[in-house]
């Protein structure tokens, strides 16, 4: 069984027992979180598509860790203009473990 769930404005495929990296969530490590914006569910070949969400279905998860993603380097240059700019970015992430869908 799996579900397509919207977490912090992005869609993820959630399966029980899987771990996901999502944008930083409120809460401490070990806290339980639940998401009720389930867009699609699949169980034993039967697919339910929401309009826009499937009523009565929640995805329960646990916060595993808060961390930062790898550094991304942004480099801009305009030739013959002596313009160069370097900038770095690291996205804050939360690792969650999906416990149940139901």
TASUL-V367978 format. One line per field, one symbol per residue. psi: psi as a letter, one per 20 degrees, with the letter a starting at -180 (. if undefined). Layout:
BEGIN
psi = ???
END
This chain:
BEGIN
psi = prqoqooliqpqopqpiqqqorqpqqrrpiqpqqpimphqqpolipppprmiqppjpqpprppgqprqrqpppopqpoqjjlopppqqpppprppqppgqp.
END
